[in-house]
Amino acid sequence: MSQSESFTVKCQDPGDGSGDVIIDLPHEVLAAMNVAIGDRLSIELIDGSIVLKPVRDADQHDRLF
């Protein structure tokens, strides 16, 4: 994603009592960020918005879509 985009998603309770939430990210978001299921994302709260960024390990190869 070269510019910021905003999406609204629903948080789901996994039902295990952990207090965690599950967020399903739309395919277009994953593709725009060049990430896939299993990739790690950093999460920050910036000016009231949740900002996700891919975490790239030095030994991780870029994924091709």
mmCIF file of the N, C-alpha and C atoms, coordinates in Angstrom:
data_MODEL
# 
_entry.id   MODEL 
# 
loop_
_atom_site.group_PDB 
_atom_site.id 
_atom_site.type_symbol 
_atom_site.label_atom_id 
_atom_site.label_alt_id 
_atom_site.label_comp_id 
_atom_site.label_asym_id 
_atom_site.label_entity_id 
_atom_site.label_seq_id 
_atom_site.pdbx_PDB_ins_code 
_atom_site.Cartn_x 
_atom_site.Cartn_y 
_atom_site.Cartn_z 
_atom_site.occupancy 
_atom_site.B_iso_or_equiv 
_atom_site.pdbx_formal_charge 
_atom_site.auth_seq_id 
_atom_site.auth_comp_id 
_atom_site.auth_asym_id 
_atom_site.auth_atom_id 
_atom_site.pdbx_PDB_model_num 
ATOM 1   N N  . MET A 1 1  ? 0.848   -1.172  0.000  1.00 0.00 ? 1  MET A N  1 
ATOM 2   C CA . MET A 1 1  ? 0.000   0.000   0.000  1.00 0.00 ? 1  MET A CA 1 
ATOM 3   C C  . MET A 1 1  ? 0.886   1.225   0.000  1.00 0.00 ? 1  MET A C  1 
ATOM 4   N N  . SER A 1 2  ? 0.785   2.006   -1.010 1.00 0.00 ? 2  SER A N  1 
ATOM 5   C CA . SER A 1 2  ? 1.623   3.189   -1.075 1.00 0.00 ? 2  SER A CA 1 
ATOM 6   C C  . SER A 1 2  ? 1.010   4.348   -0.306 1.00 0.00 ? 2  SER A C  1 
ATOM 7   N N  . GLN A 1 3  ? -0.288  4.349   -0.148 1.00 0.00 ? 3  GLN A N  1 
ATOM 8   C CA . GLN A 1 3  ? -0.937  5.391   0.632  1.00 0.00 ? 3  GLN A CA 1 
ATOM 9   C C  . GLN A 1 3  ? -1.844  4.739   1.662  1.00 0.00 ? 3  GLN A C  1 
ATOM 10  N N  . SER A 1 4  ? -2.214  5.500   2.667  1.00 0.00 ? 4  SER A N  1 
ATOM 11  C CA . SER A 1 4  ? -3.067  4.965   3.718  1.00 0.00 ? 4  SER A CA 1 
ATOM 12  C C  . SER A 1 4  ? -4.472  4.746   3.200  1.00 0.00 ? 4  SER A C  1 
ATOM 13  N N  . GLU A 1 5  ? -5.042  3.635   3.591  1.00 0.00 ? 5  GLU A N  1 
ATOM 14  C CA . GLU A 1 5  ? -6.435  3.339   3.294  1.00 0.00 ? 5  GLU A CA 1 
ATOM 15  C C  . GLU A 1 5  ? -7.102  2.934   4.589  1.00 0.00 ? 5  GLU A C  1 
ATOM 16  N N  . SER A 1 6  ? -8.373  3.171   4.675  1.00 0.00 ? 6  SER A N  1 
ATOM 17  C CA . SER A 1 6  ? -9.117  2.857   5.877  1.00 0.00 ? 6  SER A CA 1 
ATOM 18  C C  . SER A 1 6  ? -10.153 1.777   5.592  1.00 0.00 ? 6  SER A C  1 
ATOM 19  N N  . PHE A 1 7  ? -10.219 0.783   6.471  1.00 0.00 ? 7  PHE A N  1 
ATOM 20  C CA . PHE A 1 7  ? -11.196 -0.294  6.373  1.00 0.00 ? 7  PHE A CA 1 
ATOM 21  C C  . PHE A 1 7  ? -11.834 -0.481  7.732  1.00 0.00 ? 7  PHE A C  1 
ATOM 22  N N  . THR A 1 8  ? -13.090 -0.860  7.737  1.00 0.00 ? 8  THR A N  1 
ATOM 23  C CA . THR A 1 8  ? -13.781 -1.194  8.977  1.00 0.00 ? 8  THR A CA 1 
ATOM 24  C C  . THR A 1 8  ? -14.022 -2.693  8.985  1.00 0.00 ? 8  THR A C  1 
ATOM 25  N N  . VAL A 1 9  ? -13.579 -3.348  10.054 1.00 0.00 ? 9  VAL A N  1 
ATOM 26  C CA . VAL A 1 9  ? -13.757 -4.790  10.197 1.00 0.00 ? 9  VAL A CA 1 
ATOM 27  C C  . VAL A 1 9  ? -14.374 -5.071  11.560 1.00 0.00 ? 9  VAL A C  1 
ATOM 28  N N  . LYS A 1 10 ? -14.948 -6.252  11.709 1.00 0.00 ? 10 LYS A N  1 
ATOM 29  C CA . LYS A 1 10 ? -15.537 -6.651  12.981 1.00 0.00 ? 10 LYS A CA 1 
ATOM 30  C C  . LYS A 1 10 ? -14.567 -7.532  13.749 1.00 0.00 ? 10 LYS A C  1 
ATOM 31  N N  . CYS A 1 11 ? -14.494 -7.307  15.049 1.00 0.00 ? 11 CYS A N  1 
ATOM 32  C CA . CYS A 1 11 ? -13.711 -8.162  15.934 1.00 0.00 ? 11 CYS A CA 1 
ATOM 33  C C  . CYS A 1 11 ? -14.604 -9.307  16.391 1.00 0.00 ? 11 CYS A C  1 
ATOM 34  N N  . GLN A 1 12 ? -14.047 -10.509 16.388 1.00 0.00 ? 12 GLN A N  1 
ATOM 35  C CA . GLN A 1 12 ? -14.798 -11.688 16.794 1.00 0.00 ? 12 GLN A CA 1 
ATOM 36  C C  . GLN A 1 12 ? -14.169 -12.286 18.046 1.00 0.00 ? 12 GLN A C  1 
ATOM 37  N N  . ASP A 1 13 ? -14.993 -12.694 18.960 1.00 0.00 ? 13 ASP A N  1 
ATOM 38  C CA . ASP A 1 13 ? -14.541 -13.358 20.178 1.00 0.00 ? 13 ASP A CA 1 
ATOM 39  C C  . ASP A 1 13 ? -14.277 -14.826 19.845 1.00 0.00 ? 13 ASP A C  1 
ATOM 40  N N  . PRO A 1 14 ? -13.056 -15.322 20.113 1.00 0.00 ? 14 PRO A N  1 
ATOM 41  C CA . PRO A 1 14 ? -12.784 -16.725 19.811 1.00 0.00 ? 14 PRO A CA 1 
ATOM 42  C C  . PRO A 1 14 ? -13.533 -17.690 20.727 1.00 0.00 ? 14 PRO A C  1 
ATOM 43  N N  . GLY A 1 15 ? -14.135 -17.174 21.799 1.00 0.00 ? 15 GLY A N  1 
ATOM 44  C CA . GLY A 1 15 ? -14.939 -18.017 22.673 1.00 0.00 ? 15 GLY A CA 1 
ATOM 45  C C  . GLY A 1 15 ? -14.139 -18.881 23.624 1.00 0.00 ? 15 GLY A C  1 
ATOM 46  N N  . ASP A 1 16 ? -12.848 -18.547 23.811 1.00 0.00 ? 16 ASP A N  1 
ATOM 47  C CA . ASP A 1 16 ? -12.018 -19.372 24.695 1.00 0.00 ? 16 ASP A CA 1 
ATOM 48  C C  . ASP A 1 16 ? -11.718 -18.701 26.032 1.00 0.00 ? 16 ASP A C  1 
ATOM 49  N N  . GLY A 1 17 ? -12.324 -17.529 26.264 1.00 0.00 ? 17 GLY A N  1 
ATOM 50  C CA . GLY A 1 17 ? -12.120 -16.833 27.528 1.00 0.00 ? 17 GLY A CA 1 
ATOM 51  C C  . GLY A 1 17 ? -10.791 -16.118 27.646 1.00 0.00 ? 17 GLY A C  1 
ATOM 52  N N  . SER A 1 18 ? -10.007 -16.054 26.577 1.00 0.00 ? 18 SER A N  1 
ATOM 53  C CA . SER A 1 18 ? -8.675  -15.459 26.626 1.00 0.00 ? 18 SER A CA 1 
ATOM 54  C C  . SER A 1 18 ? -8.689  -13.934 26.600 1.00 0.00 ? 18 SER A C  1 
ATOM 55  N N  . GLY A 1 19 ? -9.782  -13.345 26.128 1.00 0.00 ? 19 GLY A N  1 
ATOM 56  C CA . GLY A 1 19 ? -9.823  -11.894 25.954 1.00 0.00 ? 19 GLY A CA 1 
ATOM 57  C C  . GLY A 1 19 ? -9.254  -11.464 24.608 1.00 0.00 ? 19 GLY A C  1 
ATOM 58  N N  . ASP A 1 20 ? -8.756  -12.433 23.825 1.00 0.00 ? 20 ASP A N  1 
ATOM 59  C CA . ASP A 1 20 ? -8.239  -12.134 22.486 1.00 0.00 ? 20 ASP A CA 1 
ATOM 60  C C  . ASP A 1 20 ? -9.399  -11.869 21.540 1.00 0.00 ? 20 ASP A C  1 
ATOM 61  N N  . VAL A 1 21 ? -9.072  -11.314 20.378 1.00 0.00 ? 21 VAL A N  1 
ATOM 62  C CA . VAL A 1 21 ? -10.070 -11.132 19.330 1.00 0.00 ? 21 VAL A CA 1 
ATOM 63  C C  . VAL A 1 21 ? -9.498  -11.645 18.017 1.00 0.00 ? 21 VAL A C  1 
ATOM 64  N N  . ILE A 1 22 ? -10.398 -12.032 17.134 1.00 0.00 ? 22 ILE A N  1 
ATOM 65  C CA . ILE A 1 22 ? -10.026 -12.463 15.784 1.00 0.00 ? 22 ILE A CA 1 
ATOM 66  C C  . ILE A 1 22 ? -10.544 -11.401 14.826 1.00 0.00 ? 22 ILE A C  1 
ATOM 67  N N  . ILE A 1 23 ? -9.682  -10.969 13.906 1.00 0.00 ? 23 ILE A N  1 
ATOM 68  C CA . ILE A 1 23 ? -10.073 -10.004 12.893 1.00 0.00 ? 23 ILE A CA 1 
ATOM 69  C C  . ILE A 1 23 ? -9.783  -10.607 11.535 1.00 0.00 ? 23 ILE A C  1 
ATOM 70  N N  . ASP A 1 24 ? -10.810 -10.792 10.721 1.00 0.00 ? 24 ASP A N  1 
ATOM 71  C CA . ASP A 1 24 ? -10.630 -11.272 9.353  1.00 0.00 ? 24 ASP A CA 1 
ATOM 72  C C  . ASP A 1 24 ? -10.336 -10.074 8.457  1.00 0.00 ? 24 ASP A C  1 
ATOM 73  N N  . LEU A 1 25 ? -9.141  -10.057 7.877  1.00 0.00 ? 25 LEU A N  1 
ATOM 74  C CA . LEU A 1 25 ? -8.778  -8.972  6.959  1.00 0.00 ? 25 LEU A CA 1 
ATOM 75  C C  . LEU A 1 25 ? -9.202  -9.358  5.549  1.00 0.00 ? 25 LEU A C  1 
ATOM 76  N N  . PRO A 1 26 ? -9.869  -8.445  4.838  1.00 0.00 ? 26 PRO A N  1 
ATOM 77  C CA . PRO A 1 26 ? -10.292 -8.736  3.470  1.00 0.00 ? 26 PRO A CA 1 
ATOM 78  C C  . PRO A 1 26 ? -9.107  -9.061  2.562  1.00 0.00 ? 26 PRO A C  1 
ATOM 79  N N  . HIS A 1 27 ? -9.353  -9.911  1.567  1.00 0.00 ? 27 HIS A N  1 
ATOM 80  C CA . HIS A 1 27 ? -8.301  -10.317 0.623  1.00 0.00 ? 27 HIS A CA 1 
ATOM 81  C C  . HIS A 1 27 ? -7.599  -9.120  -0.003 1.00 0.00 ? 27 HIS A C  1 
ATOM 82  N N  . GLU A 1 28 ? -8.358  -8.083  -0.357 1.00 0.00 ? 28 GLU A N  1 
ATOM 83  C CA . GLU A 1 28 ? -7.740  -6.916  -0.999 1.00 0.00 ? 28 GLU A CA 1 
ATOM 84  C C  . GLU A 1 28 ? -6.757  -6.203  -0.079 1.00 0.00 ? 28 GLU A C  1 
ATOM 85  N N  . VAL A 1 29 ? -6.997  -6.266  1.224  1.00 0.00 ? 29 VAL A N  1 
ATOM 86  C CA . VAL A 1 29 ? -6.055  -5.671  2.186  1.00 0.00 ? 29 VAL A CA 1 
ATOM 87  C C  . VAL A 1 29 ? -4.777  -6.503  2.225  1.00 0.00 ? 29 VAL A C  1 
ATOM 88  N N  . LEU A 1 30 ? -4.913  -7.826  2.319  1.00 0.00 ? 30 LEU A N  1 
ATOM 89  C CA . LEU A 1 30 ? -3.737  -8.702  2.344  1.00 0.00 ? 30 LEU A CA 1 
ATOM 90  C C  . LEU A 1 30 ? -2.903  -8.534  1.075  1.00 0.00 ? 30 LEU A C  1 
ATOM 91  N N  . ALA A 1 31 ? -3.564  -8.494  -0.079 1.00 0.00 ? 31 ALA A N  1 
ATOM 92  C CA . ALA A 1 31 ? -2.856  -8.351  -1.350 1.00 0.00 ? 31 ALA A CA 1 
ATOM 93  C C  . ALA A 1 31 ? -2.151  -6.999  -1.444 1.00 0.00 ? 31 ALA A C  1 
ATOM 94  N N  . ALA A 1 32 ? -2.819  -5.937  -1.022 1.00 0.00 ? 32 ALA A N  1 
ATOM 95  C CA . ALA A 1 32 ? -2.219  -4.602  -1.090 1.00 0.00 ? 32 ALA A CA 1 
ATOM 96  C C  . ALA A 1 32 ? -1.006  -4.474  -0.168 1.00 0.00 ? 32 ALA A C  1 
ATOM 97  N N  . MET A 1 33 ? -1.030  -5.221  0.952  1.00 0.00 ? 33 MET A N  1 
ATOM 98  C CA . MET A 1 33 ? 0.094   -5.186  1.889  1.00 0.00 ? 33 MET A CA 1 
ATOM 99  C C  . MET A 1 33 ? 1.165   -6.215  1.534  1.00 0.00 ? 33 MET A C  1 
ATOM 100 N N  . ASN A 1 34 ? 0.888   -7.047  0.522  1.00 0.00 ? 34 ASN A N  1 
ATOM 101 C CA . ASN A 1 34 ? 1.793   -8.121  0.111  1.00 0.00 ? 34 ASN A CA 1 
ATOM 102 C C  . ASN A 1 34 ? 2.067   -9.087  1.269  1.00 0.00 ? 34 ASN A C  1 
ATOM 103 N N  . VAL A 1 35 ? 0.985   -9.477  1.948  1.00 0.00 ? 35 VAL A N  1 
ATOM 104 C CA . VAL A 1 35 ? 1.086   -10.448 3.036  1.00 0.00 ? 35 VAL A CA 1 
ATOM 105 C C  . VAL A 1 35 ? 0.075   -11.567 2.799  1.00 0.00 ? 35 VAL A C  1 
ATOM 106 N N  . ALA A 1 36 ? 0.263   -12.659 3.510  1.00 0.00 ? 36 ALA A N  1 
ATOM 107 C CA . ALA A 1 36 ? -0.629  -13.813 3.389  1.00 0.00 ? 36 ALA A CA 1 
ATOM 108 C C  . ALA A 1 36 ? -0.867  -14.395 4.775  1.00 0.00 ? 36 ALA A C  1 
ATOM 109 N N  . ILE A 1 37 ? -1.758  -15.350 4.851  1.00 0.00 ? 37 ILE A N  1 
ATOM 110 C CA . ILE A 1 37 ? -2.037  -16.027 6.110  1.00 0.00 ? 37 ILE A CA 1 
ATOM 111 C C  . ILE A 1 37 ? -0.738  -16.618 6.643  1.00 0.00 ? 37 ILE A C  1 
ATOM 112 N N  . GLY A 1 38 ? -0.460  -16.363 7.907  1.00 0.00 ? 38 GLY A N  1 
ATOM 113 C CA . GLY A 1 38 ? 0.757   -16.857 8.540  1.00 0.00 ? 38 GLY A CA 1 
ATOM 114 C C  . GLY A 1 38 ? 1.846   -15.803 8.666  1.00 0.00 ? 38 GLY A C  1 
ATOM 115 N N  . ASP A 1 39 ? 1.753   -14.706 7.882  1.00 0.00 ? 39 ASP A N  1 
ATOM 116 C CA . ASP A 1 39 ? 2.722   -13.622 8.009  1.00 0.00 ? 39 ASP A CA 1 
ATOM 117 C C  . ASP A 1 39 ? 2.462   -12.853 9.302  1.00 0.00 ? 39 ASP A C  1 
ATOM 118 N N  . ARG A 1 40 ? 3.504   -12.212 9.807  1.00 0.00 ? 40 ARG A N  1 
ATOM 119 C CA . ARG A 1 40 ? 3.368   -11.438 11.037 1.00 0.00 ? 40 ARG A CA 1 
ATOM 120 C C  . ARG A 1 40 ? 3.149   -9.970  10.711 1.00 0.00 ? 40 ARG A C  1 
ATOM 121 N N  . LEU A 1 41 ? 2.310   -9.328  11.528 1.00 0.00 ? 41 LEU A N  1 
ATOM 122 C CA . LEU A 1 41 ? 2.033   -7.905  11.384 1.00 0.00 ? 41 LEU A CA 1 
ATOM 123 C C  . LEU A 1 41 ? 2.310   -7.213  12.703 1.00 0.00 ? 41 LEU A C  1 
ATOM 124 N N  . SER A 1 42 ? 2.868   -5.990  12.613 1.00 0.00 ? 42 SER A N  1 
ATOM 125 C CA . SER A 1 42 ? 2.971   -5.169  13.818 1.00 0.00 ? 42 SER A CA 1 
ATOM 126 C C  . SER A 1 42 ? 1.671   -4.381  13.922 1.00 0.00 ? 42 SER A C  1 
ATOM 127 N N  . ILE A 1 43 ? 1.327   -3.999  15.125 1.00 0.00 ? 43 ILE A N  1 
ATOM 128 C CA . ILE A 1 43 ? 0.097   -3.244  15.343 1.00 0.00 ? 43 ILE A CA 1 
ATOM 129 C C  . ILE A 1 43 ? 0.411   -2.071  16.259 1.00 0.00 ? 43 ILE A C  1 
ATOM 130 N N  . GLU A 1 44 ? -0.043  -0.873  15.853 1.00 0.00 ? 44 GLU A N  1 
ATOM 131 C CA . GLU A 1 44 ? 0.171   0.335   16.640 1.00 0.00 ? 44 GLU A CA 1 
ATOM 132 C C  . GLU A 1 44 ? -1.113  1.145   16.655 1.00 0.00 ? 44 GLU A C  1 
ATOM 133 N N  . LEU A 1 45 ? -1.329  1.877   17.719 1.00 0.00 ? 45 LEU A N  1 
ATOM 134 C CA . LEU A 1 45 ? -2.428  2.821   17.797 1.00 0.00 ? 45 LEU A CA 1 
ATOM 135 C C  . LEU A 1 45 ? -1.839  4.204   17.540 1.00 0.00 ? 45 LEU A C  1 
ATOM 136 N N  . ILE A 1 46 ? -2.215  4.821   16.417 1.00 0.00 ? 46 ILE A N  1 
ATOM 137 C CA . ILE A 1 46 ? -1.680  6.129   16.032 1.00 0.00 ? 46 ILE A CA 1 
ATOM 138 C C  . ILE A 1 46 ? -2.845  7.075   15.781 1.00 0.00 ? 46 ILE A C  1 
ATOM 139 N N  . ASP A 1 47 ? -2.922  8.132   16.567 1.00 0.00 ? 47 ASP A N  1 
ATOM 140 C CA . ASP A 1 47 ? -3.993  9.138   16.427 1.00 0.00 ? 47 ASP A CA 1 
ATOM 141 C C  . ASP A 1 47 ? -5.379  8.511   16.359 1.00 0.00 ? 47 ASP A C  1 
ATOM 142 N N  . GLY A 1 48 ? -5.629  7.514   17.188 1.00 0.00 ? 48 GLY A N  1 
ATOM 143 C CA . GLY A 1 48 ? -6.942  6.890   17.260 1.00 0.00 ? 48 GLY A CA 1 
ATOM 144 C C  . GLY A 1 48 ? -7.202  5.820   16.214 1.00 0.00 ? 48 GLY A C  1 
ATOM 145 N N  . SER A 1 49 ? -6.230  5.545   15.353 1.00 0.00 ? 49 SER A N  1 
ATOM 146 C CA . SER A 1 49 ? -6.384  4.504   14.333 1.00 0.00 ? 49 SER A CA 1 
ATOM 147 C C  . SER A 1 49 ? -5.435  3.353   14.619 1.00 0.00 ? 49 SER A C  1 
ATOM 148 N N  . ILE A 1 50 ? -5.876  2.147   14.325 1.00 0.00 ? 50 ILE A N  1 
ATOM 149 C CA . ILE A 1 50 ? -5.018  0.975   14.440 1.00 0.00 ? 50 ILE A CA 1 
ATOM 150 C C  . ILE A 1 50 ? -4.261  0.831   13.127 1.00 0.00 ? 50 ILE A C  1 
ATOM 151 N N  . VAL A 1 51 ? -2.936  0.807   13.207 1.00 0.00 ? 51 VAL A N  1 
ATOM 152 C CA . VAL A 1 51 ? -2.086  0.746   12.017 1.00 0.00 ? 51 VAL A CA 1 
ATOM 153 C C  . VAL A 1 51 ? -1.371  -0.601  11.997 1.00 0.00 ? 51 VAL A C  1 
ATOM 154 N N  . LEU A 1 52 ? -1.556  -1.343  10.902 1.00 0.00 ? 52 LEU A N  1 
ATOM 155 C CA . LEU A 1 52 ? -0.906  -2.638  10.716 1.00 0.00 ? 52 LEU A CA 1 
ATOM 156 C C  . LEU A 1 52 ? 0.209   -2.494  9.697  1.00 0.00 ? 52 LEU A C  1 
ATOM 157 N N  . LYS A 1 53 ? 1.356   -3.112  9.988  1.00 0.00 ? 53 LYS A N  1 
ATOM 158 C CA . LYS A 1 53 ? 2.482   -3.125  9.060  1.00 0.00 ? 53 LYS A CA 1 
ATOM 159 C C  . LYS A 1 53 ? 3.081   -4.521  9.051  1.00 0.00 ? 53 LYS A C  1 
ATOM 160 N N  . PRO A 1 54 ? 3.504   -5.012  7.877  1.00 0.00 ? 54 PRO A N  1 
ATOM 161 C CA . PRO A 1 54 ? 4.144   -6.330  7.828  1.00 0.00 ? 54 PRO A CA 1 
ATOM 162 C C  . PRO A 1 54 ? 5.472   -6.319  8.565  1.00 0.00 ? 54 PRO A C  1 
ATOM 163 N N  . VAL A 1 55 ? 5.773   -7.423  9.234  1.00 0.00 ? 55 VAL A N  1 
ATOM 164 C CA . VAL A 1 55 ? 7.072   -7.613  9.888  1.00 0.00 ? 55 VAL A CA 1 
ATOM 165 C C  . VAL A 1 55 ? 7.878   -8.521  8.979  1.00 0.00 ? 55 VAL A C  1 
ATOM 166 N N  . ARG A 1 56 ? 8.960   -8.014  8.455  1.00 0.00 ? 56 ARG A N  1 
ATOM 167 C CA . ARG A 1 56 ? 9.793   -8.781  7.529  1.00 0.00 ? 56 ARG A CA 1 
ATOM 168 C C  . ARG A 1 56 ? 11.053  -9.245  8.248  1.00 0.00 ? 56 ARG A C  1 
ATOM 169 N N  . ASP A 1 57 ? 11.198  -10.563 8.377  1.00 0.00 ? 57 ASP A N  1 
ATOM 170 C CA . ASP A 1 57 ? 12.423  -11.137 8.941  1.00 0.00 ? 57 ASP A CA 1 
ATOM 171 C C  . ASP A 1 57 ? 13.519  -11.076 7.891  1.00 0.00 ? 57 ASP A C  1 
ATOM 172 N N  . ALA A 1 58 ? 14.757  -11.007 8.326  1.00 0.00 ? 58 ALA A N  1 
ATOM 173 C CA . ALA A 1 58 ? 15.882  -10.932 7.408  1.00 0.00 ? 58 ALA A CA 1 
ATOM 174 C C  . ALA A 1 58 ? 15.974  -12.171 6.519  1.00 0.00 ? 58 ALA A C  1 
ATOM 175 N N  . ASP A 1 59 ? 15.548  -13.322 7.024  1.00 0.00 ? 59 ASP A N  1 
ATOM 176 C CA . ASP A 1 59 ? 15.655  -14.558 6.243  1.00 0.00 ? 59 ASP A CA 1 
ATOM 177 C C  . ASP A 1 59 ? 14.363  -14.920 5.514  1.00 0.00 ? 59 ASP A C  1 
ATOM 178 N N  . GLN A 1 60 ? 13.345  -14.063 5.630  1.00 0.00 ? 60 GLN A N  1 
ATOM 179 C CA . GLN A 1 60 ? 12.065  -14.343 4.979  1.00 0.00 ? 60 GLN A CA 1 
ATOM 180 C C  . GLN A 1 60 ? 12.104  -13.867 3.531  1.00 0.00 ? 60 GLN A C  1 
ATOM 181 N N  . HIS A 1 61 ? 11.655  -14.704 2.612  1.00 0.00 ? 61 HIS A N  1 
ATOM 182 C CA . HIS A 1 61 ? 11.605  -14.332 1.205  1.00 0.00 ? 61 HIS A CA 1 
ATOM 183 C C  . HIS A 1 61 ? 10.306  -13.604 0.923  1.00 0.00 ? 61 HIS A C  1 
ATOM 184 N N  . ASP A 1 62 ? 10.369  -12.619 0.012  1.00 0.00 ? 62 ASP A N  1 
ATOM 185 C CA . ASP A 1 62 ? 9.149   -11.913 -0.376 1.00 0.00 ? 62 ASP A CA 1 
ATOM 186 C C  . ASP A 1 62 ? 8.194   -12.874 -1.081 1.00 0.00 ? 62 ASP A C  1 
ATOM 187 N N  . ARG A 1 63 ? 6.932   -12.717 -0.801 1.00 0.00 ? 63 ARG A N  1 
ATOM 188 C CA . ARG A 1 63 ? 5.922   -13.558 -1.431 1.00 0.00 ? 63 ARG A CA 1 
ATOM 189 C C  . ARG A 1 63 ? 5.520   -12.945 -2.768 1.00 0.00 ? 63 ARG A C  1 
ATOM 190 N N  . LEU A 1 64 ? 5.233   -13.801 -3.703 1.00 0.00 ? 64 LEU A N  1 
ATOM 191 C CA . LEU A 1 64 ? 4.769   -13.354 -5.010 1.00 0.00 ? 64 LEU A CA 1 
ATOM 192 C C  . LEU A 1 64 ? 3.307   -13.685 -5.158 1.00 0.00 ? 64 LEU A C  1 
ATOM 193 N N  . PHE A 1 65 ? 2.529   -12.736 -5.622 1.00 0.00 ? 65 PHE A N  1 
ATOM 194 C CA . PHE A 1 65 ? 1.099   -12.952 -5.845 1.00 0.00 ? 65 PHE A CA 1 
ATOM 195 C C  . PHE A 1 65 ? 0.841   -12.920 -7.318 1.00 0.00 ? 65 PHE A C  1 
# 
